[in-house]
């Protein structure tokens, strides 16, 4: 618990990702649901609110889930204040069912914030529309009847929903979409892999044109993702080849002498930052699907004097 409190304090003070008043409160009902997602246990057969649930995930994984819930709810609360002026706009929050079913997670925290602000758009559960999507196996919703397709009856669909979410008394969601996942002949894994590799090879082929990149825009993007100025300065002109969608360095303390594996290393920008952290006694290995990106990362690492540490990519 000390580690979780430390992480929470850090998020509150340095990033603003969650409320300064957030204390990561959580309920047994929520954990009962969370644990059932991980173990496959039918929580609806457990009348004692998780008495049969294992405590295996309670102290580490569950608090991490709560941090994500708190972060999303805090974002909604801040947007709520912006949209509150007109009260005409509405927000759509897309998240996994583990963050919203049965009003656990994000919805319950949104309501906590609403209780502290009288003019909030979201004042009660009635101001939210909780939508769930439930995948079912192929040919579940259409039955063959003497050669003709036949839709399931309301009773049959209700039985599917009850089996997945319990009865109406559990109040899992307001609307649920049932859908079948169809696999088409052109959904070939190897084809998708080859197309992805070809696309990123094109990026890697022109990555050496550093002077042609928009360095100012690259720095702006990296700052918005919470890279430090020291990290941005260290990357230098290579920042124009930044391809990330987040800063992994804020989630781990890399120390001198560490060995770091950078999966999906791309053009090696994060590997360069990690290489500085591990120092001459450490090592950074980058793995990427694109051979062109790997070659560029290796070349830049050598040019910058960190050959054998950063950018040592291998084509997966």
N, C-alpha and C positions, 0 to 999 in steps of 0.2 A: 504493500500500500504506500510505502514511502516513495517508491519510484513513480507510481501513478500521480501522487500529489506533486512531486517535483516536476513531472512533465506538464501537468495542468498549470502550475504556477508559471512555467516557462512560456506556455502558449498564451496565457493571459497577459503577461508583461511584455513579451517581445513580438508577438505576432498579431494580437487582437482577433485571433480566430474564434475564441470563445469568450463568453461574458466574464468579467472580473468577479462576478458573484457566483459563478458556477462552482459547485462543490461535488459534482459527479454523484449525486444521490441516485440510488437505483432501488428497484423493488424486487421482491421474490417472484412476483407475477411475471415481470419482464425477464428475469433470469430463467424462469421455467420455460418460457417461449424460446429464448435464445439457445438454451441448452438442447431443446428438442430439435432445433434446426441442425445442430452439429451431430447429434447422436441418432436421429431418426426416431426417437421415442415419441409415441403418440401422447401428447400432453393432455388431450381430451379424455384419456382413460385414467388420468391421475387426478382424483377429486380433491387432493390435499395440496394444491398449488405447488407442485414440484417436489413433493416429499420423496418421490422416486428418482429425482434428477441427481446426476452426479455433480459433485462440486469441482470437478476437474478444471473447468473453465472460469470459475467464479473470480479468482484473484488476478488473472492476467488478461485473458482474451476479452472477458466481459467488460472490464473498465475501458479497454481500448475501443470497444464498440460504443460505449457511452460517450467517449470523447468525440467520436465521429458524429453521433447523434447531436451532441451539444453544439458542435461546429456548424452543422447544417441548420439547426434551429436558430442559432445566433445570426446567421446570414439572412434567414427569412425575416427575423425580427428587424434587422437593419433596413432591409428592403421595404418592409412594412412601413417604416417611418417615412421613407422617401415617397412611397405611393400614397400615403395617407392624405396628402394634400387634395387629391382629386377624388379618391375613394372609388374610382371607376375601373382601375386596373386590377388584375388578378394575377397571382403567381402560380406557376406550375413547378412543383418540386419532384424531380424524378430520382428515386432512390430504391434500393433493394427492399424486399418485403421484410427483411430482418430489422429494418429501421422504421417501419411504420405500421405493420399489421397489428390489430387489436389496440391501436392508438399508443403502442409502446414506442419508446425512442423519440423520434423527431416530433410527432404530434403532441405528446405529453409535455415536451419542453417548450414548444411554441405556446401552448396554453399557459405554462408557468410565466413566460415573459408577458403574455397578454394581461395577466392578472395585475401586473405592475404598471400598466399603461392604459388608461381609460379610453383613449381614442384609437387604439389599435384596430386594424381591420379585422383581425382574427380575435374575436372575443370569447368564442365558445366552440365546442366541437361541431356545432351546426354551421359554423362559418367555413368549415373545411369539407372537402369532398375526397374521401379516401378511396383510391382506385387500386385494385389488385389485379394482377395478371397471373393466371394459373395455366401452365402448359400441361397438356395431356398427350398421351401417346397417339400415334397416327391411327386414323379410322375409329377414334373413340366417339366423336360427335356425329359421324354419319354411319349408319348401320345399313348393311345390304339386306334388302327384303325382296326375295324373288327377282334378283337382278337389278332392282332399283335402289337408289340411295334414299335413306329415310332418316330424318332428323330425330334426335333424341327427344323424348317428351320432357315436359317441365319437371315432372317427378324424378326422371332419371338424372337430369342436370342438377337438380337440388340434392340428390344423393351424392353426386360427385363433390359438390361444394361442401356438404356436411362432412364427408369423409376427410376432406383436406383442412377445413377451417372450423369444424364443429358446427353446432346448430346456431340459430339466430341469436341465442342468448350470449354467445361468445363475442358478438359484435366485432368481427374481424375487419370488415371494410364496408363501405357504402355501395360500391359497385365492384363486380368482379368480371373480367373478361377471360373466357376460356378460349384457348387456341391450340391448334395442332401444329407441330413443327414438321413441315414437309421438306424432305431432302430431294433436291432436283439433281438430274444427271450431271449438270454443269457445275455443281458444287463440289468440285474435285479438290481435295486438300493440296495435292501436289501442284495443281494449276494455280491456286491461290498463293501458295508459297513462291512459285516462280514469278508471278506477276508482282508480288511485293518486293522480291529481290531485284527484279528488273527496274522497278520504279526507284528504289533507293540507290541502285548502281548509277542511275543517271544523276542523282544528287551528288554522289561521291565523285563522279567524273568531272564535275565543274567546281568542286569544293576548293580547289587550289586557287581560284580567282578571288582571293581574300579582299583585295582592294576594291572589288566591284560590289561588295556587300554593304548593307546599311548598318554600320556599327552603332550609330546612335539609337536606332530602333532595337537592335539586339540588346544593348545595355538596358534600355527601358524595360524590355520584356524580362530580362534576368532580375532586375531590381524588383519588379512586380511579383516575382516568384520567390523573393526573399533570399536571393544570393547576396552575400556581403560585398561591399565595395572592394575589399581586399581580394576576394575571389574573382570578381569581374576584372580587376586590374591585372591579376595574374594571368588570366586567360588571354588578355590583350586582343589582338586582331582576330584571333581564332573565334571570338564570340560571334562573329557573323555566321558561323556554321552551327550555332546552337540550335538543337532540334527538340529540346525537352518540353515537357508540359508541367514540370514541377521540380523542386530543388531537393534531391535526395540527401544532401549534406546536412539539412536541418533535422534529419531524423536519426542520425548516427554520429557518434564522435570518433572519427578516424584518427588514430594515433600513429606516431612514428614507429616504423617497423611492422605495421599491419600488412596483411595480404588482402587486397580488395578485388572482388570479381564484379565487373561492370557489365551486366547483361543488357543487350541492346545498346551497345556503346556508341553506335552511330559514328559521328565524325570525331569523337574523342574529347569533347569539351569537358564533360564531367570527369573523365579519366585524368585529364591534365590537372584539375583541381585536386583530385584524390592523390595524384602523384606527389604534389607539393606537401600534402599532409603526411604521407607515409615516409617521405624522405628517402635518402639513399639506401637505407637498410630495409625498406619495404618494397612492395611490388604491386602493380595494378595490371590486371589482365582484362582486356575488353573483348567481348564476344558479340558479333553482329552477323545478321543474315547476308549483308551486302559485302561482297569482296572488295568493291571499289571504296566503300567507306572505311573498311579495315585497312586497305593500303594507304589511304590518305592519313588516317590516324597514326599509323606506324611512321609514315614519312614525316609528319609534323612533330611527332615525339622525338625522332632522331634529330631534326633540325633545331629543336629547342633544348637538346642536350639531355633528354630523359629517355633515350632509347633503352629498352629493356625494363622500363618501369611502367610508364604510362603509354597507352595506345597499343599495347602488345595484343592486338586483336587476332582472333582466329575465326575463320569462316565456319559458322555452325552448320 
